[in-house]
Amino acid sequence: MGLVRTALIFGAGYVLGRPEGRAKVAELARRPEVAQLRRQAASAVANGVKSGKEQLTTAAGKDPEQVALNGRDSGPSSDRRGRRLPSFPRRGAGRASSPTAPLPSDGPMQ
């Protein structure tokens, strides 16, 4: 999938980089089917945003008027400043104990 995506991006860049390619894309953009697809896409995005906002307000258990316009809760629990992401050791980093050291246990296995 990555190779196909890379090839498509390369091809689109090649076509848009040439004057005749840009002229063809401009010609295609003026077609009525493209305008219809743009309207459909805008409508789908608007419906998705609306349903997402409704799901958010339902999950939060609040009225839609109480949710901020940017979709974030303005309460103190949503403040993420001062929090850090957990850090994980890098791959191949040295371990604190040797791999042959026995693991600590509470006693013999039962």
MOPAC internal coordinates of N, CA, C and O (Angstrom, degrees):
PM7 1SCF
backbone

  N    0.0000 0     0.00 0     0.00 0    0    0    0
  C    1.4449 1     0.00 0     0.00 0    1    0    0
  C    1.5273 1   110.32 1     0.00 0    2    1    0
  O    1.2310 1   119.64 1   141.77 1    3    2    1
  N    1.3003 1   118.30 1   -38.23 1    3    2    1
  C    1.4534 1   121.31 1  -179.42 1    5    3    2
  C    1.5138 1   112.04 1   -65.86 1    6    5    3
  O    1.2310 1   120.44 1   143.05 1    7    6    5
  N    1.3230 1   116.76 1   -36.95 1    7    6    5
  C    1.4587 1   120.85 1   179.51 1    9    7    6
  C    1.5263 1   110.79 1   -68.40 1   10    9    7
  O    1.2310 1   120.28 1   139.93 1   11   10    9
  N    1.3298 1   117.08 1   -40.07 1   11   10    9
  C    1.4657 1   120.86 1   178.60 1   13   11   10
  C    1.5194 1   109.63 1   -65.23 1   14   13   11
  O    1.2310 1   120.24 1   136.37 1   15   14   13
  N    1.3231 1   117.16 1   -43.63 1   15   14   13
  C    1.4622 1   120.89 1   179.21 1   17   15   14
  C    1.5236 1   110.76 1   -62.13 1   18   17   15
  O    1.2310 1   120.47 1   136.54 1   19   18   17
  N    1.3073 1   116.71 1   -43.46 1   19   18   17
  C    1.4592 1   120.46 1   178.96 1   21   19   18
  C    1.5178 1   110.56 1   -62.67 1   22   21   19
  O    1.2310 1   120.11 1   137.85 1   23   22   21
  N    1.3253 1   117.39 1   -42.15 1   23   22   21
  C    1.4653 1   120.78 1   179.36 1   25   23   22
  C    1.5254 1   110.93 1   -64.27 1   26   25   23
  O    1.2310 1   119.93 1   139.14 1   27   26   25
  N    1.3318 1   117.75 1   -40.86 1   27   26   25
  C    1.4624 1   120.29 1   178.47 1   29   27   26
  C    1.5250 1   111.73 1   -64.73 1   30   29   27
  O    1.2310 1   120.34 1   138.26 1   31   30   29
  N    1.3090 1   116.95 1   -41.74 1   31   30   29
  C    1.4698 1   120.33 1   179.10 1   33   31   30
  C    1.5148 1   110.42 1   -65.21 1   34   33   31
  O    1.2310 1   120.47 1   137.68 1   35   34   33
  N    1.3339 1   116.71 1   -42.32 1   35   34   33
  C    1.4479 1   120.70 1   178.81 1   37   35   34
  C    1.5276 1   110.14 1   -62.75 1   38   37   35
  O    1.2310 1   120.25 1   135.58 1   39   38   37
  N    1.3390 1   117.12 1   -44.42 1   39   38   37
  C    1.4583 1   121.25 1   179.55 1   41   39   38
  C    1.5134 1   112.42 1   -63.09 1   42   41   39
  O    1.2310 1   120.43 1   137.49 1   43   42   41
  N    1.3400 1   116.79 1   -42.51 1   43   42   41
  C    1.4627 1   119.99 1   178.84 1   45   43   42
  C    1.5265 1   110.42 1   -64.52 1   46   45   43
  O    1.2310 1   120.18 1   139.49 1   47   46   45
  N    1.3054 1   117.26 1   -40.51 1   47   46   45
  C    1.4640 1   120.28 1   177.36 1   49   47   46
  C    1.5119 1   112.08 1   -63.71 1   50   49   47
  O    1.2310 1   120.62 1   141.37 1   51   50   49
  N    1.3290 1   116.41 1   -38.63 1   51   50   49
  C    1.4620 1   120.57 1   178.63 1   53   51   50
  C    1.5219 1   110.35 1   -64.69 1   54   53   51
  O    1.2310 1   120.40 1   133.50 1   55   54   53
  N    1.3448 1   116.84 1   -46.50 1   55   54   53
  C    1.4636 1   120.69 1  -178.67 1   57   55   54
  C    1.5182 1   110.81 1   -63.89 1   58   57   55
  O    1.2310 1   120.31 1   135.90 1   59   58   57
  N    1.3300 1   117.02 1   -44.10 1   59   58   57
  C    1.4612 1   120.16 1  -178.32 1   61   59   58
  C    1.5224 1   112.21 1   -72.85 1   62   61   59
  O    1.2310 1   120.11 1   161.09 1   63   62   61
  N    1.3010 1   117.39 1   -18.91 1   63   62   61
  C    1.4618 1   120.76 1   179.34 1   65   63   62
  C    1.5141 1   113.38 1   -81.30 1   66   65   63
  O    1.2310 1   119.88 1   166.81 1   67   66   65
  N    1.2960 1   117.83 1   -13.19 1   67   66   65
  C    1.4618 1   121.74 1  -178.82 1   69   67   66
  C    1.5247 1   109.26 1  -101.76 1   70   69   67
  O    1.2310 1   119.51 1   -37.46 1   71   70   69
  N    1.3338 1   118.54 1   142.54 1   71   70   69
  C    1.4745 1   120.62 1  -177.71 1   73   71   70
  C    1.5295 1   113.20 1   -59.99 1   74   73   71
  O    1.2310 1   119.92 1   139.28 1   75   74   73
  N    1.3264 1   117.77 1   -40.72 1   75   74   73
  C    1.4630 1   118.74 1  -179.88 1   77   75   74
  C    1.5245 1   111.25 1   -69.33 1   78   77   75
  O    1.2310 1   119.92 1   149.91 1   79   78   77
  N    1.3243 1   117.76 1   -30.09 1   79   78   77
  C    1.4590 1   121.27 1   176.20 1   81   79   78
  C    1.5126 1   111.84 1   -67.93 1   82   81   79
  O    1.2310 1   120.58 1   136.95 1   83   82   81
  N    1.3292 1   116.50 1   -43.05 1   83   82   81
  C    1.4627 1   120.49 1   177.06 1   85   83   82
  C    1.5273 1   111.27 1   -63.14 1   86   85   83
  O    1.2310 1   120.15 1   140.54 1   87   86   85
  N    1.3276 1   117.31 1   -39.46 1   87   86   85
  C    1.4649 1   120.94 1   179.05 1   89   87   86
  C    1.5294 1   110.24 1   -64.61 1   90   89   87
  O    1.2310 1   120.23 1   139.74 1   91   90   89
  N    1.3247 1   117.17 1   -40.26 1   91   90   89
  C    1.4688 1   120.54 1  -179.96 1   93   91   90
  C    1.5307 1   110.52 1   -66.82 1   94   93   91
  O    1.2310 1   120.09 1   138.41 1   95   94   93
  N    1.3295 1   117.43 1   -41.59 1   95   94   93
  C    1.4679 1   120.57 1   178.56 1   97   95   94
  C    1.5190 1   110.08 1   -64.48 1   98   97   95
  O    1.2310 1   119.56 1   139.17 1   99   98   97
  N    1.3374 1   118.44 1   -40.83 1   99   98   97
  C    1.4623 1   121.38 1   177.82 1  101   99   98
  C    1.5219 1   110.35 1   -63.54 1  102  101   99
  O    1.2310 1   120.71 1   140.53 1  103  102  101
  N    1.3376 1   116.25 1   -39.47 1  103  102  101
  C    1.4608 1   120.16 1   177.78 1  105  103  102
  C    1.5320 1   111.01 1   -63.88 1  106  105  103
  O    1.2310 1   120.47 1   136.73 1  107  106  105
  N    1.3204 1   116.71 1   -43.27 1  107  106  105
  C    1.4597 1   120.47 1   179.37 1  109  107  106
  C    1.5253 1   111.80 1   -66.25 1  110  109  107
  O    1.2310 1   120.15 1   146.51 1  111  110  109
  N    1.3207 1   117.32 1   -33.49 1  111  110  109
  C    1.4683 1   121.22 1  -178.12 1  113  111  110
  C    1.5225 1   111.79 1   -68.13 1  114  113  111
  O    1.2310 1   120.04 1   158.00 1  115  114  113
  N    1.3293 1   117.53 1   -22.00 1  115  114  113
  C    1.4668 1   120.68 1  -179.53 1  117  115  114
  C    1.5265 1   112.89 1   -85.86 1  118  117  115
  O    1.2310 1   119.65 1   176.22 1  119  118  117
  N    1.3066 1   118.27 1    -3.78 1  119  118  117
  C    1.4623 1   120.74 1  -177.65 1  121  119  118
  C    1.5246 1   110.25 1   -73.24 1  122  121  119
  O    1.2310 1   119.95 1   -31.10 1  123  122  121
  N    1.3402 1   117.70 1   148.90 1  123  122  121
  C    1.4764 1   120.70 1  -177.71 1  125  123  122
  C    1.5338 1   112.70 1   -66.44 1  126  125  123
  O    1.2310 1   120.05 1   151.39 1  127  126  125
  N    1.3347 1   117.50 1   -28.61 1  127  126  125
  C    1.4680 1   119.22 1   179.19 1  129  127  126
  C    1.5226 1   110.89 1   -64.49 1  130  129  127
  O    1.2310 1   120.86 1   143.82 1  131  130  129
  N    1.3350 1   115.96 1   -36.18 1  131  130  129
  C    1.4641 1   120.08 1  -179.94 1  133  131  130
  C    1.5260 1   110.12 1   -67.67 1  134  133  131
  O    1.2310 1   120.41 1   138.93 1  135  134  133
  N    1.3323 1   116.81 1   -41.07 1  135  134  133
  C    1.4672 1   119.75 1   178.13 1  137  135  134
  C    1.5261 1   110.44 1   -62.62 1  138  137  135
  O    1.2310 1   120.57 1   140.56 1  139  138  137
  N    1.3349 1   116.51 1   -39.44 1  139  138  137
  C    1.4615 1   120.16 1   178.74 1  141  139  138
  C    1.5269 1   110.79 1   -65.51 1  142  141  139
  O    1.2310 1   120.37 1   137.44 1  143  142  141
  N    1.3305 1   116.89 1   -42.56 1  143  142  141
  C    1.4672 1   120.41 1   178.29 1  145  143  142
  C    1.5272 1   111.28 1   -64.22 1  146  145  143
  O    1.2310 1   120.26 1   143.26 1  147  146  145
  N    1.3242 1   117.10 1   -36.74 1  147  146  145
  C    1.4727 1   119.84 1   176.79 1  149  147  146
  C    1.5254 1   110.88 1   -62.53 1  150  149  147
  O    1.2310 1   120.55 1   135.41 1  151  150  149
  N    1.3336 1   116.55 1   -44.59 1  151  150  149
  C    1.4679 1   119.73 1   178.68 1  153  151  150
  C    1.5270 1   111.09 1   -62.84 1  154  153  151
  O    1.2310 1   120.72 1   138.39 1  155  154  153
  N    1.3325 1   116.23 1   -41.61 1  155  154  153
  C    1.4658 1   119.51 1   179.14 1  157  155  154
  C    1.5250 1   111.21 1   -64.03 1  158  157  155
  O    1.2310 1   120.84 1   138.75 1  159  158  157
  N    1.3278 1   116.01 1   -41.25 1  159  158  157
  C    1.4671 1   119.69 1   179.37 1  161  159  158
  C    1.5247 1   110.80 1   -65.45 1  162  161  159
  O    1.2310 1   120.22 1   137.99 1  163  162  161
  N    1.3353 1   117.18 1   -42.01 1  163  162  161
  C    1.4633 1   120.17 1   178.82 1  165  163  162
  C    1.5188 1   110.80 1   -63.87 1  166  165  163
  O    1.2310 1   120.71 1   140.79 1  167  166  165
  N    1.3199 1   116.25 1   -39.21 1  167  166  165
  C    1.4604 1   120.04 1   178.38 1  169  167  166
  C    1.5263 1   111.36 1   -65.77 1  170  169  167
  O    1.2310 1   120.91 1   137.47 1  171  170  169
  N    1.3295 1   115.86 1   -42.53 1  171  170  169
  C    1.4669 1   119.49 1   179.26 1  173  171  170
  C    1.5227 1   111.43 1   -63.45 1  174  173  171
  O    1.2310 1   120.42 1   139.68 1  175  174  173
  N    1.3280 1   116.80 1   -40.32 1  175  174  173
  C    1.4658 1   120.22 1   178.87 1  177  175  174
  C    1.5215 1   110.29 1   -66.14 1  178  177  175
  O    1.2310 1   120.23 1   137.14 1  179  178  177
  N    1.3346 1   117.17 1   -42.86 1  179  178  177
  C    1.4675 1   120.13 1   179.41 1  181  179  178
  C    1.5248 1   110.80 1   -62.67 1  182  181  179
  O    1.2310 1   120.17 1   138.27 1  183  182  181
  N    1.3369 1   117.29 1   -41.73 1  183  182  181
  C    1.4672 1   120.18 1   178.57 1  185  183  182
  C    1.5279 1   110.97 1   -65.82 1  186  185  183
  O    1.2310 1   120.63 1   141.46 1  187  186  185
  N    1.3324 1   116.40 1   -38.54 1  187  186  185
  C    1.4590 1   119.72 1   178.28 1  189  187  186
  C    1.5108 1   112.43 1   -64.79 1  190  189  187
  O    1.2310 1   120.58 1   139.04 1  191  190  189
  N    1.3195 1   116.50 1   -40.96 1  191  190  189
  C    1.4662 1   120.33 1   177.91 1  193  191  190
  C    1.5244 1   110.27 1   -64.86 1  194  193  191
  O    1.2310 1   121.02 1   138.01 1  195  194  193
  N    1.3180 1   115.66 1   -41.99 1  195  194  193
  C    1.4698 1   119.41 1  -179.27 1  197  195  194
  C    1.5294 1   111.07 1   -63.86 1  198  197  195
  O    1.2310 1   120.38 1   133.36 1  199  198  197
  N    1.3409 1   116.87 1   -46.64 1  199  198  197
  C    1.4625 1   118.93 1  -179.43 1  201  199  198
  C    1.5247 1   111.36 1   -68.40 1  202  201  199
  O    1.2310 1   120.39 1   144.94 1  203  202  201
  N    1.3319 1   116.86 1   -35.06 1  203  202  201
  C    1.4594 1   119.44 1   176.44 1  205  203  202
  C    1.5125 1   111.99 1   -63.71 1  206  205  203
  O    1.2310 1   120.70 1   139.23 1  207  206  205
  N    1.3124 1   116.26 1   -40.77 1  207  206  205
  C    1.4704 1   119.74 1   178.43 1  209  207  206
  C    1.5229 1   110.46 1   -66.14 1  210  209  207
  O    1.2310 1   120.63 1   141.03 1  211  210  209
  N    1.3397 1   116.40 1   -38.97 1  211  210  209
  C    1.4644 1   119.37 1   177.74 1  213  211  210
  C    1.5282 1   111.11 1   -64.30 1  214  213  211
  O    1.2310 1   120.48 1   138.80 1  215  214  213
  N    1.3386 1   116.68 1   -41.20 1  215  214  213
  C    1.4648 1   119.88 1   178.19 1  217  215  214
  C    1.5199 1   111.06 1   -64.83 1  218  217  215
  O    1.2310 1   120.87 1   141.80 1  219  218  217
  N    1.3189 1   115.95 1   -38.20 1  219  218  217
  C    1.4623 1   120.06 1   178.84 1  221  219  218
  C    1.5176 1   111.10 1   -64.15 1  222  221  219
  O    1.2310 1   120.56 1   134.92 1  223  222  221
  N    1.3137 1   116.54 1   -45.08 1  223  222  221
  C    1.4587 1   118.74 1  -179.58 1  225  223  222
  C    1.5132 1   111.27 1   -68.13 1  226  225  223
  O    1.2310 1   120.16 1   145.27 1  227  226  225
  N    1.3361 1   117.30 1   -34.73 1  227  226  225
  C    1.4632 1   120.20 1   177.61 1  229  227  226
  C    1.5250 1   110.29 1   -66.94 1  230  229  227
  O    1.2310 1   120.40 1   136.11 1  231  230  229
  N    1.3230 1   116.84 1   -43.89 1  231  230  229
  C    1.4592 1   120.69 1  -179.45 1  233  231  230
  C    1.5240 1   111.13 1   -66.52 1  234  233  231
  O    1.2310 1   120.62 1   145.39 1  235  234  233
  N    1.3187 1   116.42 1   -34.61 1  235  234  233
  C    1.4626 1   119.96 1  -179.32 1  237  235  234
  C    1.5192 1   111.13 1   -78.95 1  238  237  235
  O    1.2310 1   120.24 1   164.55 1  239  238  237
  N    1.3344 1   117.14 1   -15.45 1  239  238  237
  C    1.4519 1   120.60 1   179.42 1  241  239  238
  C    1.5153 1   113.04 1    71.36 1  242  241  239
  O    1.2310 1   120.97 1  -148.50 1  243  242  241
  N    1.3286 1   115.75 1    31.50 1  243  242  241
  C    1.4597 1   119.88 1  -177.98 1  245  243  242
  C    1.5164 1   109.61 1  -122.99 1  246  245  243
  O    1.2310 1   121.76 1   -16.26 1  247  246  245
  N    1.3279 1   114.24 1   163.74 1  247  246  245
  C    1.4543 1   119.94 1   173.49 1  249  247  246
  C    1.5219 1   108.29 1   -74.04 1  250  249  247
  O    1.2310 1   119.40 1   -30.53 1  251  250  249
  N    1.3322 1   118.76 1   149.47 1  251  250  249
  C    1.4645 1   120.61 1   178.80 1  253  251  250
  C    1.5200 1   113.42 1   -58.10 1  254  253  251
  O    1.2310 1   119.76 1   152.36 1  255  254  253
  N    1.3343 1   118.06 1   -27.64 1  255  254  253
  C    1.4538 1   120.44 1   179.74 1  257  255  254
  C    1.5256 1   111.92 1   -71.61 1  258  257  255
  O    1.2310 1   120.20 1   157.32 1  259  258  257
  N    1.3432 1   117.23 1   -22.68 1  259  258  257
  C    1.4562 1   120.40 1  -178.52 1  261  259  258
  C    1.5220 1   112.30 1   -82.55 1  262  261  259
  O    1.2310 1   119.82 1   162.06 1  263  262  261
  N    1.3244 1   117.95 1   -17.94 1  263  262  261
  C    1.4536 1   120.94 1  -179.51 1  265  263  262
  C    1.5165 1   108.24 1   -82.63 1  266  265  263
  O    1.2310 1   120.65 1   -45.40 1  267  266  265
  N    1.3212 1   116.37 1   134.60 1  267  266  265
  C    1.4571 1   120.55 1  -179.35 1  269  267  266
  C    1.5222 1   110.36 1   -63.54 1  270  269  267
  O    1.2310 1   120.64 1   -23.55 1  271  270  269
  N    1.3190 1   116.38 1   156.45 1  271  270  269
  C    1.4619 1   121.00 1  -177.78 1  273  271  270
  C    1.5202 1   112.46 1   -63.15 1  274  273  271
  O    1.2310 1   119.83 1   149.50 1  275  274  273
  N    1.3204 1   117.93 1   -30.50 1  275  274  273
  C    1.4584 1   119.37 1  -179.49 1  277  275  274
  C    1.5224 1   111.94 1   -82.72 1  278  277  275
  O    1.2310 1   119.13 1  -175.88 1  279  278  277
  N    1.3088 1   119.27 1     4.12 1  279  278  277
  C    1.4522 1   122.56 1   176.13 1  281  279  278
  C    1.5120 1   114.23 1    85.47 1  282  281  279
  O    1.2310 1   120.15 1  -177.02 1  283  282  281
  N    1.3118 1   117.32 1     2.98 1  283  282  281
  C    1.4625 1   119.95 1  -178.96 1  285  283  282
  C    1.5150 1   109.63 1  -104.26 1  286  285  283
  O    1.2310 1   121.57 1   -33.89 1  287  286  285
  N    1.3056 1   114.60 1   146.11 1  287  286  285
  C    1.4494 1   120.18 1   175.60 1  289  287  286
  C    1.5226 1   107.49 1   -77.39 1  290  289  287
  O    1.2310 1   120.18 1   -45.24 1  291  290  289
  N    1.3144 1   117.26 1   134.76 1  291  290  289
  C    1.4605 1   119.84 1  -176.67 1  293  291  290
  C    1.5233 1   112.31 1   -91.60 1  294  293  291
  O    1.2310 1   119.97 1  -170.69 1  295  294  293
  N    1.3240 1   117.65 1     9.31 1  295  294  293
  C    1.4574 1   120.64 1  -179.13 1  297  295  294
  C    1.5147 1   112.42 1   -75.61 1  298  297  295
  O    1.2310 1   120.55 1   -11.87 1  299  298  297
  N    1.3389 1   116.55 1   168.13 1  299  298  297
  C    1.4637 1   120.01 1  -177.34 1  301  299  298
  C    1.5186 1   113.06 1   -67.51 1  302  301  299
  O    1.2310 1   119.76 1   157.83 1  303  302  301
  N    1.3356 1   118.06 1   -22.17 1  303  302  301
  C    1.4610 1   118.92 1  -178.11 1  305  303  302
  C    1.5170 1   112.34 1   -73.48 1  306  305  303
  O    1.2310 1   119.70 1   164.20 1  307  306  305
  N    1.3439 1   118.18 1   -15.80 1  307  306  305
  C    1.4534 1   120.29 1  -178.74 1  309  307  306
  C    1.5227 1   111.87 1   -90.61 1  310  309  307
  O    1.2310 1   119.75 1   176.33 1  311  310  309
  N    1.3148 1   118.08 1    -3.67 1  311  310  309
  C    1.4581 1   120.84 1  -179.45 1  313  311  310
  C    1.5238 1   109.53 1   -73.68 1  314  313  311
  O    1.2310 1   119.91 1   -64.39 1  315  314  313
  N    1.3127 1   117.77 1   115.61 1  315  314  313
  C    1.4511 1   121.61 1  -175.73 1  317  315  314
  C    1.5234 1   112.36 1  -104.11 1  318  317  315
  O    1.2310 1   119.82 1  -176.87 1  319  318  317
  N    1.2896 1   117.95 1     3.13 1  319  318  317
  C    1.4593 1   119.11 1   179.48 1  321  319  318
  C    1.5267 1   109.67 1   -67.79 1  322  321  319
  O    1.2310 1   120.66 1   -38.62 1  323  322  321
  N    1.2871 1   116.34 1   141.38 1  323  322  321
  C    1.4495 1   120.92 1   178.86 1  325  323  322
  C    1.5133 1   113.62 1    88.72 1  326  325  323
  O    1.2310 1   120.15 1   172.88 1  327  326  325
  N    1.3264 1   117.31 1    -7.12 1  327  326  325
  C    1.4580 1   120.07 1   177.92 1  329  327  326
  C    1.5174 1   108.75 1   -93.32 1  330  329  327
  O    1.2310 1   120.85 1   -33.78 1  331  330  329
  N    1.3102 1   115.99 1   146.22 1  331  330  329
  C    1.4609 1   120.88 1   179.52 1  333  331  330
  C    1.5086 1   109.29 1  -118.08 1  334  333  331
  O    1.2310 1   121.47 1   -30.36 1  335  334  333
  N    1.3081 1   114.80 1   149.64 1  335  334  333
  C    1.4526 1   119.70 1   175.18 1  337  335  334
  C    1.5178 1   108.89 1   -74.41 1  338  337  335
  O    1.2310 1   119.78 1   -28.58 1  339  338  337
  N    1.3111 1   118.02 1   151.42 1  339  338  337
  C    1.4591 1   119.04 1   177.36 1  341  339  338
  C    1.5206 1   110.26 1   -66.98 1  342  341  339
  O    1.2310 1   120.83 1   -33.36 1  343  342  341
  N    1.3163 1   116.02 1   146.64 1  343  342  341
  C    1.4605 1   119.48 1   178.80 1  345  343  342
  C    1.5194 1   108.60 1  -106.82 1  346  345  343
  O    1.2310 1   121.42 1   -38.39 1  347  346  345
  N    1.2883 1   114.89 1   141.61 1  347  346  345
  C    1.4494 1   121.92 1   179.99 1  349  347  346
  C    1.5124 1   108.57 1  -121.55 1  350  349  347
  O    1.2310 1   119.80 1   -33.77 1  351  350  349
  N    1.3409 1   117.98 1   146.23 1  351  350  349
  C    1.4613 1   119.06 1  -179.87 1  353  351  350
  C    1.5196 1   110.28 1   -65.95 1  354  353  351
  O    1.2310 1   121.05 1   -30.07 1  355  354  353
  N    1.3289 1   115.61 1   149.93 1  355  354  353
  C    1.4588 1   120.23 1   178.43 1  357  355  354
  C    1.5134 1   110.14 1   -70.13 1  358  357  355
  O    1.2310 1   121.33 1   -22.97 1  359  358  357
  N    1.3050 1   115.05 1   157.03 1  359  358  357
  C    1.4614 1   119.50 1   176.59 1  361  359  358
  C    1.5143 1   109.01 1   -64.53 1  362  361  359
  O    1.2310 1   121.20 1   -39.89 1  363  362  361
  N    1.2893 1   115.30 1   140.11 1  363  362  361
  C    1.4605 1   119.99 1   177.35 1  365  363  362
  C    1.5121 1   113.93 1    79.00 1  366  365  363
  O    1.2310 1   119.65 1  -178.29 1  367  366  365
  N    1.3100 1   118.27 1     1.71 1  367  366  365
  C    1.4543 1   120.75 1   179.11 1  369  367  366
  C    1.5261 1   108.90 1   -69.70 1  370  369  367
  O    1.2310 1   120.48 1   -28.16 1  371  370  369
  N    1.3114 1   116.69 1   151.84 1  371  370  369
  C    1.4583 1   120.84 1   179.75 1  373  371  370
  C    1.5093 1   111.59 1   -62.84 1  374  373  371
  O    1.2310 1   120.93 1   -33.66 1  375  374  373
  N    1.2966 1   115.83 1   146.34 1  375  374  373
  C    1.4689 1   120.06 1  -179.78 1  377  375  374
  C    1.5146 1   109.88 1   -95.31 1  378  377  375
  O    1.2310 1   121.23 1   -22.03 1  379  378  377
  N    1.3244 1   115.26 1   157.97 1  379  378  377
  C    1.4583 1   120.37 1  -178.48 1  381  379  378
  C    1.5281 1   110.61 1   -69.54 1  382  381  379
  O    1.2310 1   120.30 1   146.77 1  383  382  381
  N    1.3236 1   117.02 1   -33.23 1  383  382  381
  C    1.4564 1   119.52 1   179.45 1  385  383  382
  C    1.5177 1   108.57 1  -123.33 1  386  385  383
  O    1.2310 1   120.81 1   -20.20 1  387  386  385
  N    1.2929 1   116.06 1   159.80 1  387  386  385
  C    1.4611 1   119.25 1  -178.75 1  389  387  386
  C    1.5236 1   109.28 1   -74.69 1  390  389  387
  O    1.2310 1   119.80 1   -26.87 1  391  390  389
  N    1.3394 1   117.99 1   153.13 1  391  390  389
  C    1.4608 1   119.72 1  -177.83 1  393  391  390
  C    1.5260 1   113.20 1   -67.33 1  394  393  391
  O    1.2310 1   119.88 1   161.71 1  395  394  393
  N    1.3375 1   117.83 1   -18.29 1  395  394  393
  C    1.4574 1   119.89 1  -179.94 1  397  395  394
  C    1.5164 1   112.79 1   -92.34 1  398  397  395
  O    1.2310 1   119.97 1   175.40 1  399  398  397
  N    1.3338 1   117.67 1    -4.60 1  399  398  397
  C    1.4640 1   120.10 1  -179.11 1  401  399  398
  C    1.5291 1   108.60 1   -69.87 1  402  401  399
  O    1.2310 1   119.97 1   -39.36 1  403  402  401
  N    1.3454 1   117.66 1   140.64 1  403  402  401
  C    1.4646 1   119.58 1   179.76 1  405  403  402
  C    1.5287 1   110.08 1   -68.37 1  406  405  403
  O    1.2310 1   121.32 1   -31.67 1  407  406  405
  N    1.3221 1   115.08 1   148.33 1  407  406  405
  C    1.4521 1   120.10 1   177.60 1  409  407  406
  C    1.5183 1   109.45 1   -79.44 1  410  409  407
  O    1.2310 1   119.97 1   -36.38 1  411  410  409
  N    1.3366 1   117.67 1   143.62 1  411  410  409
  C    1.4678 1   119.04 1   177.94 1  413  411  410
  C    1.5245 1   109.68 1   -68.71 1  414  413  411
  O    1.2310 1   121.11 1   -36.59 1  415  414  413
  N    1.3088 1   115.49 1   143.41 1  415  414  413
  C    1.4619 1   120.17 1   178.52 1  417  415  414
  C    1.5110 1   109.48 1  -140.48 1  418  417  415
  O    1.2310 1   121.57 1   -15.58 1  419  418  417
  N    1.3194 1   114.61 1   164.42 1  419  418  417
  C    1.4527 1   120.08 1  -179.47 1  421  419  418
  C    1.5249 1   111.49 1   -82.47 1  422  421  419
  O    1.2310 1   119.82 1   168.59 1  423  422  421
  N    1.2715 1   117.95 1   -11.41 1  423  422  421
  C    1.4559 1   120.76 1  -178.00 1  425  423  422
  C    1.5057 1   109.73 1   157.35 1  426  425  423
  O    1.2310 1   120.57 1     9.77 1  427  426  425
  N    1.3179 1   116.52 1  -170.23 1  427  426  425
  C    1.4624 1   118.42 1  -179.49 1  429  427  426
  C    1.5309 1   110.37 1   -67.89 1  430  429  427
  O    1.2310 1   121.87 1   -27.04 1  431  430  429
  N    1.3222 1   114.03 1   152.96 1  431  430  429
  C    1.4589 1   119.24 1   179.40 1  433  431  430
  C    1.5098 1   110.00 1   -68.32 1  434  433  431
  O    1.2310 1   119.77 1   -35.26 1  435  434  433
  N    1.2924 1   118.05 1   144.74 1  435  434  433
  C    1.4449 1   122.41 1  -177.67 1  437  435  434
  C    1.5017 1   111.27 1  -111.44 1  438  437  435
  O    1.2310 1   120.10 1   180.00 1  439  438  437

